[in-house]
Amino acid sequence: MRKALTLSAIVLASSMALGGAATAFAADTPVPAGSSSPTTDGTTTDGHAHAAAAGLTLSAPSAKPGASVSFQMDVPDGSTHLSVSSKALADVRMTDGRGGTATVSDVKAGDYGVSLTGTGPDGAKLQATAQLRVTADAPAPKPTPRPSALNLSTDFGRPGDKVVVTVKTAEKNAFVTSGAFGGQVNLKSDGKGAFTGTATVAKDVKSGYYGVHAFAGGKEFDVVKFSTEAKAGPAPRHDVKPLDPSLHKTPKGSVNTGQAPAGLLPETSNA
């Protein structure tokens, strides 16, 4: 006659069965070649230190071209062949310890990956990445060019009069033209944006109004009114020579007494 198992006996028998199966499964599981399993004391079954995951940190998430960026590598002690590279970085230099510096290259604005590679103390490859955003300065607004300006020393003239002409402009050349001046008047630059010259009112100018057209950089930018008055020159002068005394003739029958001839004086009662 079989004896009935108590509850405690059933629990004990189940535990022993499961424990034996788990032990057998662990023992029969193969270890892949070239790998090692960590133990509870921080070492692997083949005696090497277990490599921790690598990390890479940048000093700033974004930078402009030409800026200096530093980085910090989080790698296990004893790691070798460490290298940091990116299309956005140039002149990468490792410093003592686990850091380094680099210069942001002159690249287009955008996001760029920064890669860390190396070899861990257990011979495994280390790899980590970071992101760097390259920002470009907004283009500086172009200065508004100063408008060209024309100035005449006077707006009126007669034939032969001199007129000082000044043009201020950012262009590289300037001149004026007018019928009052007989055509084009070239101006000379002072190297600081001012062009000056002297115009002469034409001799054959007529009385009236003329336009003075100003050009800078080959383009007309202004026209001003110039009035003229044409006046005849002074009458020609004739040199009058004194009469030679020998050629002086005294009328016959008269005496040069310095008095008026008789008969020209009014008669009086006492004549």
C-alpha positions in Angstrom: 0.0 0.0 0.0 1.5 3.4 -1.2 1.9 6.2 1.3 0.4 9.6 0.3 3.0 12.3 -0.1 2.7 15.3 2.2 2.6 18.8 0.8 6.1 19.6 2.0 7.4 16.5 0.2 5.8 17.5 -3.1 7.3 21.1 -2.9 10.8 19.7 -2.1 10.6 17.2 -4.9 9.6 19.9 -7.4 12.4 22.2 -6.4 15.0 19.4 -6.8 13.7 18.6 -10.2 13.8 22.2 -11.4 17.2 22.9 -10.0 18.7 19.9 -11.7 17.2 20.9 -15.0 18.5 24.5 -14.7 22.0 23.3 -13.8 22.0 21.0 -16.8 20.8 23.7 -19.2 23.5 26.1 -18.0 26.2 23.6 -18.4 25.1 22.6 -21.8 24.8 26.2 -23.2 27.9 26.9 -25.4 29.8 30.1 -25.1 30.3 31.8 -28.5 33.9 31.9 -29.7 35.8 35.3 -29.2 33.5 36.5 -26.4 33.8 36.3 -22.7 31.2 36.3 -20.0 31.4 38.7 -17.0 31.7 37.3 -13.6 30.5 38.8 -10.3 33.9 40.3 -9.5 33.9 42.6 -12.6 36.2 40.4 -14.7 35.4 38.1 -17.6 35.8 34.3 -17.6 39.1 34.7 -19.5 40.5 37.2 -17.0 40.0 40.4 -19.0 38.1 43.5 -17.7 34.7 43.9 -19.1 34.6 46.9 -21.4 31.9 49.5 -20.6 30.0 51.4 -23.3 31.9 54.4 -24.7 30.5 57.9 -24.7 31.4 61.2 -26.4 30.3 64.6 -25.1 30.9 68.0 -26.8 31.4 71.3 -25.0 28.6 72.9 -27.0 25.8 71.5 -29.1 26.3 74.1 -31.8 29.1 76.4 -33.0 30.0 78.6 -35.9 32.7 77.9 -38.5 36.1 78.8 -37.0 35.0 78.3 -33.4 36.9 76.0 -31.0 35.0 73.0 -29.6 36.3 70.7 -26.9 35.1 67.1 -26.3 35.2 64.5 -23.5 35.5 60.8 -24.1 34.0 58.3 -21.7 36.0 55.2 -22.2 37.4 52.4 -20.0 40.8 52.7 -18.5 43.4 51.2 -20.8 41.6 52.0 -24.1 43.8 52.7 -27.0 43.7 54.0 -30.6 41.2 56.6 -29.6 40.1 58.9 -32.5 37.5 61.6 -33.0 36.5 62.7 -36.5 33.8 64.6 -38.3 33.3 66.5 -41.6 32.5 69.5 -39.4 35.8 69.4 -37.5 39.4 70.2 -38.4 42.7 70.2 -36.4 41.5 67.6 -33.9 43.9 67.3 -31.0 43.8 64.9 -28.1 44.8 66.3 -24.7 46.1 64.5 -21.7 43.5 62.3 -20.2 40.2 61.7 -22.1 39.6 64.9 -23.8 40.6 67.0 -26.7 39.8 70.1 -28.9 38.9 70.8 -32.5 38.1 73.7 -34.8 34.8 73.9 -36.6 35.5 73.7 -40.4 34.1 76.2 -42.9 31.2 74.0 -43.9 27.6 74.8 -44.7 25.2 75.2 -41.8 23.5 72.0 -40.7 23.8 69.0 -38.4 27.0 66.9 -38.5 27.9 63.7 -36.7 31.0 63.4 -34.6 32.4 59.9 -34.3 34.6 58.4 -31.6 36.4 55.1 -32.3 39.0 53.1 -30.4 39.9 49.8 -28.9 38.9 48.8 -25.4 41.2 47.1 -22.9 39.7 43.8 -23.7 40.4 44.3 -27.5 36.8 45.0 -28.3 36.1 48.0 -30.6 34.8 51.1 -29.0 32.4 53.4 -30.8 30.3 56.4 -29.8 28.8 59.4 -31.6 27.7 62.9 -30.9 25.8 65.6 -32.8 27.2 69.0 -33.7 25.1 71.7 -35.3 27.1 74.2 -37.4 25.4 77.6 -37.5 26.2 80.3 -40.0 26.0 84.0 -39.2 23.2 85.8 -41.0 24.7 87.8 -43.8 25.5 91.3 -42.7 23.2 93.8 -44.4 24.9 95.6 -47.2 25.4 99.2 -46.4 23.0 101.5 -48.4 25.2 103.3 -50.9 25.2 107.1 -50.3 23.2 108.8 -53.1 25.4 110.8 -55.5 25.1 114.5 -55.3 26.0 117.4 -57.6 27.0 120.9 -56.4 27.9 124.0 -58.5 29.6 127.0 -57.0 27.0 129.2 -58.8 24.0 128.7 -61.0 24.6 131.7 -63.1 27.4 132.8 -65.4 28.5 134.9 -68.4 30.9 133.9 -71.1 34.3 133.1 -69.7 33.1 132.8 -66.1 34.5 129.9 -64.0 32.2 127.5 -62.2 33.5 125.0 -59.6 31.8 121.6 -60.0 31.7 119.0 -57.2 30.2 115.5 -57.4 30.1 113.3 -54.3 29.5 109.6 -55.0 30.6 106.1 -54.1 31.3 105.4 -57.8 34.7 105.3 -59.3 34.3 108.0 -61.8 32.2 111.1 -62.4 31.8 114.0 -64.9 29.2 116.6 -66.0 28.2 117.9 -69.4 26.3 121.0 -70.4 25.8 123.3 -73.4 26.6 126.1 -71.1 30.1 124.8 -70.7 30.6 123.8 -74.3 30.3 120.0 -73.6 31.8 117.6 -71.1 33.7 118.6 -68.0 35.9 115.9 -66.5 36.3 115.8 -62.7 39.2 114.6 -60.6 38.8 112.3 -57.5 40.2 113.1 -54.1 40.1 109.4 -53.2 37.4 110.0 -50.6 34.3 110.0 -52.7 34.5 113.6 -54.0 35.1 114.6 -57.6 35.9 118.2 -58.4 36.7 120.3 -61.5 36.3 123.8 -63.0 34.0 124.5 -65.8 34.2 127.6 -68.0 31.1 129.2 -69.5 31.3 129.0 -73.2 32.2 132.2 -75.1 29.3 131.7 -77.6 26.7 130.9 -75.0 23.4 132.5 -75.4 21.2 134.1 -72.7 18.9 131.5 -71.2 18.8 128.3 -69.2 20.9 125.2 -69.7 20.9 121.8 -68.0 24.0 120.6 -66.3 23.8 116.8 -66.4 25.8 114.8 -63.8 27.1 111.3 -64.3 28.6 108.8 -61.9 29.7 105.3 -62.8 28.6 106.0 -66.3 25.0 106.7 -65.4 23.2 110.0 -65.2 21.9 110.7 -61.6 21.0 114.3 -61.6 20.4 117.5 -63.8 20.3 121.0 -62.5 19.4 124.3 -64.2 22.1 126.8 -65.0 21.3 130.3 -66.3 23.4 132.4 -68.6 23.6 136.0 -69.8 25.3 136.7 -73.1 26.6 140.3 -73.3 28.5 142.0 -76.0 32.1 142.9 -75.3 33.1 146.5 -74.9 33.4 148.6 -78.2 36.8 148.5 -79.8 39.0 151.3 -78.6 40.8 153.5 -81.2 44.1 155.2 -80.2 43.8 159.0 -80.9 47.2 160.6 -81.5 47.6 164.3 -80.7 47.9 166.6 -83.9 51.4 167.6 -84.8 51.7 171.5 -84.2 53.3 171.9 -87.6 50.2 170.6 -89.2 47.9 173.0 -87.3 46.4 175.6 -89.8 45.2 179.1 -88.8 42.3 180.4 -90.9 43.2 183.4 -93.1 42.1 186.9 -92.0 41.9 185.9 -88.4 44.1 186.5 -85.5 44.3 183.9 -82.8 43.7 186.1 -79.9 42.0 183.6 -77.8 38.8 185.5 -78.2 35.8 184.8 -80.2 35.7 186.4 -83.7 33.9 189.7 -84.0 30.3 189.5 -85.0 29.7 186.5 -82.7 29.3 188.7 -79.6 25.9 190.2 -79.0 25.7 193.9 -79.7 25.2 196.4 -76.9 24.5 200.1 -76.7 28.1 200.6 -75.4 29.7 198.7 -78.2 
